[in-house]
Amino acid sequence: MDERFAPLYARPCYVVIFTSQLSDDTAGYERMAARMAELATGQPGYIGAESVRDSNGFGITVSYWRDADALAAWKRNVEHLAAQELGKARWYRHYALRVCKVERACCGPGKD
């Protein structure tokens, strides 16, 4: 399987869809994004994430969580809270956050 895909989870899970448009001031953004990815990986209940960003700074990150408690713990993480504040104040021109419960998931062969 392509490592850019998050692993499928066998039962319902939660996803966070974070869509953003970067501002013109992105100093430190890449370093913080990498740190948040590393930090999330160590969180209990984290399943995986998929993320893309285009050349104009529009991005979508989808993170997958085992249950609502795991997601709530991530939301309360002190480093994550600090990164959110920096994002609001500096890095994002606009963003949207959506939380969904996945009822079904499947995958199939890709074309290489």
TIKE-613373 format. One record per atom (N, C-alpha, C, O, CB): x, y, z. Coordinates in pm, whole numbers, plus 32768, in hexadecimal, padded with zeros to 4 digits. Glycine has a CB too. Example, Ala and Ser with C-alpha at 12.3 -4.5 7.8 and 13.67 -1.06 7.14 Angstrom:
# TIKE-613373
85277DC7830C84CE7E3E830C85287EB6830C85907EB4834E846B7E41838985057F1F82C485577F9682CA850A80038313853D8072832485807FC4823C
# end
This chain:
# TIKE-613373
80537F8A80008000800080008058807C800080C3807D803C7FA180008079802C80E47FBF807281637FB8807881A18043801081B18084802C81C37F5480EE81C5807380FE81FA80FA80BD8284810E80B482B3817F81908203811C809282C380A3804B834280B07FBC832F80E07F7B8390810B804B838C802B7F8982B580DB7F038296810A7F08826E819D7F60822281C67EC3822680B67EAA82A081EB7E9D827282757E6681E582747E1B81C1821A7E4182D282C97E8B819482D67E54810B82D97DBE810B82F37D8A816383387E9C80B883447D7A80A882BD7CEB809982D97CDA806283667D2C801483967CA6803C82727C70808D83A67C50805E842D7BD4800984247B75802E83DF7C3C80D684907BD17F9784667B6A7F3284537AE07F5884877A7D7F1A845F7B957EB584967AD57FB984DE7A527FDF85117A41807685057AA080BA84DE7A407FB185A579CE80AC852579BE813E85197A2B818885637A56816085D079358169854D7A5781F485287ABC824985637A9582DA85477A3082F485067B4B8229852B7AE4833685787AC983C485637B3583FF850A7BA983D6850C7AC3840F85E97B0B846184BB7B6B84A884677B5D853E84817AF18571849D7B55848783D07BCE858084767BD0861184797BFF863E83EF7C6A861783C27C2E864884EC7BAD868F83AE7BD086C6832B7BF3875883417B9D87A983657B5A86B582C27C718779832C7CA1880183407CC8883A82B87D28880C827A7D19880583A57C7D889D828B7C9588DD820A7CC8896982287C8F89B0827B7C1388E081B17D34899281E47D6D8A1482047DA98A5881897DD18A1981287DD78A05826F7DAE8ADB81947DF48B2F81337E608B7881807E438BC381DE7D928B9480EA7EDE8B63815A7F4C8BA6819E7F4A8C3B81827F208C6881187FD18B6981747F798C8681E37F8C8D1681D280128D2C818C80568CCD81647F878D60825C80388DA9817E80BA8DC98142812C8DB581A5819F8DAB817C80BA8E58810E810E8DAF822781748D9F828F81788D0D82BB812D8CE4831481568DFC830981D08CC0827E81D78C31829E82598C0B82E5827A8B9482EF81C98BDF821F82A38C6D831483218C50835A83068BF383D082B48C12842783668CD3838B83498B8383D4833A8B22843F82C88ABF842D82BB8A61847B83278B6A84BE82778AD283C682038A7C83B4822A89EB839881F6898F83D781AD8AB28342828589D6833C82AC894C831882E48901839082C5888B83A38313894D82A68334894383DF836E8904845682FF88DE84B98301887184F383D68963849A829E893884CD8230891B852981D788AB84F281AB8855853E81DE8999854281BC88AC8471816A8843843581AD87BA8448816A875884678153885F839F822F87B684358278873884488272870C84DA8263869584F7830B8747841B827E876B85368276874B85C481EC871785E981E086B88637829987C5861A8183875485B380FB872685D180E3869A859B80A1864885DC8093878885978118867D8526810C85F684ED815385918547811F85258562814685F0845C81CA85B585758216855D85CF81CC854A865381C284DB868682A3859785E9819985B6868A815385B1870A80D3855F870180B6850F875A8133863F873B808785718697800A8526868580268490867E7FDC843F86B67FC2855386058092846C863B80B783DE862D80C6839A86B380AB832386C0813883D085DD80F383E48718810683AB879D808A83AE87F6808E837C8866817383F287E1801E83E687C67FA383F088167F59836B88187F48832D87AF7F47846087DF7F2E833E888E7EDB82C688937E5C82DA883E7E1B834288477EB582A489257E3B827787EE7DC4827C879B7DD882B887117D7B82B986C07D5E82C887E07E5082E986F57E6D832086707E7A82AD860D7EC0824B86287EEF837686717E3882B9859B7E3D825185347E9A827984C27EEA822984947DB1823384FE7E8E82F484957EE1832284257EAA83A583EE7E4883DB84207EE782B883B67EEC83D683857EC1845383487EE6845482B47F41840D82877F0084CD83907E9E84A6826C7EB984BF81DD7EB7855681CC7E5E859A81FF7E4F8477817D7F19858B81847F23861C81797F5A864680F27FB6860880BD7F7B865481E97F2086B080BB7F5086E9803D7F4B878180477EF987B980907EFC86B57FC27FA387C37FFD7FA188557FF47FCD887A7F68803088457F367FFD889880617F8488D67F287FA888FD7EA0800989747EA1802B89A97F0B7F2B89217E4F8035899B7E2C809A8A047E1F80658A8E7E4780B38AEB7E5A80CD8A097D917FE28A9C7E537FA68B1B7E7F7F8C8B1F7F157F548B807F487F258B337E347FB48AB57F5D7FA58AB37FEE7F228A7A80217F078A7E80997FB48B3B80217ECD8A457FC77E508A067FF17E6E897580187EAC892C7FCB7DE48A0C7F7F7E43894C80907E6288C680BE7DEE888181027D9388C281367ED688CA811A7DF487FD81017D9187AB81487DDF873E81927E3186F781587D26876C80E57DC3873482147DFB86C982657D88867E82A57D2F86BA82E27E5E870082D27D8A85FB82967D2485A582D27D6C854A83357DC384FB830F7CD5855182647D48855583B57D8384FC84187D17849D844C7CA284C284567DC2854C848E7D408424846C7CE583B884947D02839085237D768381854C7CF3833E84357C95838085727CA0836486007C4582F086267BD582E485F27C7D83E186547C74829B86807C2D822286A97BA3824086E37B4381F986C77C8081D5870F7B9982AA87357B1A82CA87757B17835D879E7B7983A687907B02826F87F07AA4838787D17A92841487F77AEE843C886A7B1984AF88717A00842E881D7B0C83E088C47B6583FF89337BF3841D89037C34847989357B67838B89977C2283D088A37CA883E8886B7CAD846F88267D0F84B988337CCF837888087C45848F87DD7C3D850F87997C38858287FE7C7A85E887EA7BC28514873F7BEC857388687BE385DA88D17C6A85EF89147C8F866089337B7985B389397CB48583892C7D39858F89697D9885DC890C7DE7862E893B7D73850389897D9185C3888B7DE4860C882B7DBF86A0882C7E1786F688277DD385D2879C7D4086BD88347D11874888367D48879288B07D61880A88A87C78874C88367D5B874B89207D8D8788899C7E25878989A77E5B87C48A057D5487408A127E6C874A894A7EFD874589527F3887D289537F16882488FD7F3786F388DB7F8E87EF89B47FC2887789C9801088A9894F7FFC891C8926801C88798A4580668858891680B18882889E8054889B8828806688F987DB811A881988787FF08846881B7F8F885587AF7F4088D787C17F27891E875F7F3087DB87AB7F1888F6883C7ED1897388587F2589ED88337EF18A4D87FA7EAA897A88EC7FA789E8885380018A578831800D8A668799800D8AD68766808C8A41886F801789F68753802089FA86C07FA08A3486847FA68A808623803A896C86877F2E8A1186BD7EAF8A48868C7EAE8AE0869A7E838B26863E7E398A0A86DA7EDC8B12870A7EDD8BA387207F398BE986BC7F168C5386877F0A8BC387AF7FAE8BAF86A380078BE8863E7FC88BE685B47FD48C468568808C8B9C863B7F848B7985957F408B6F85147ED88BDC85037ED28C1D849B7EFF8AE785067E868BF085697E1E8C5685637E598CE285577E298D35850A7DC48C4E85DE7EC28CFC85A47EFC8D8285A97F558DA285327F658E16850D7F4B8D9186277F918D3A84F57FFC8D5684967FF48D0B84127FFE8D4883A8807C8D3884D57FE18C8884177FF88C3583A17F808C2383457F928C0E82CD80268BB183CB7F078C2A83797E928C0C83267E438C8983037E1C8CD7835A7E398BAA836E7E2D8C9C82847DD38D0682557D438CDC82737CF08D2E82997DE88D2281BC7D278C5C82617CA38C24827B7CB48B8F82967D0F8B4F82617C408C3E82037C5B8B5782E97C5C8AC682FE7BD08A9783227B7B8AE6834D7CC18A9E836D7BB98A1783107B3C89D783397B60895083777BBB890C83497AD989C682BF7B17892C83DD7B2E88AF84247AAA886384297A428899844D7B6688C784B47AB087E484037A39878F84077A5E870D844D7AC986D484347A02877483767A0786DE84A37A1B865E84E879AA860384BD7935862984C47A208670858579CD858B8492796B852B845E798484A1849979F3848084C27972852683C4791B8452849C792783C684C479228371844678C5837D83F678B7839D85297985831D8434798A82C483C0793D824583E1795D81FF84427A1F82A3839978D982298392788881B183A678BB813C835378B180C8837C77F781CE838278F2815A82DD792580F3828279A58124824379BB819C823478BC80CF821579F880C5821E7A7180E681D37A9A806B81827A867FFA81AE7AE5811382327AD1808281107B05801580BE7B77804D806A7B8980C680607A957FD680647BC27FF580307C2B80227FD77C387FBA7F677C077F4A7F727CB3803580247C797FE37F007C8C7F8B7E8F7D147FA17E517D607FF77E7D7C1E7FA07E277D337F537DEE7DB57F617DAE7DBF7FE57D647D5F80127D267DCF7EED7D4F7E3380217D6B7E4C809A7D1F7E8F80797C9C7EC0800A7C8A7EA180FD7D6F7E9280D77C437ED780C57BC47F5E81097BCD7F6681827BDF7E8480FD7B4C7FC580BC7BC0804C80F37BC9807B81237B4380EB81557B3680AE808C7BFF
# end
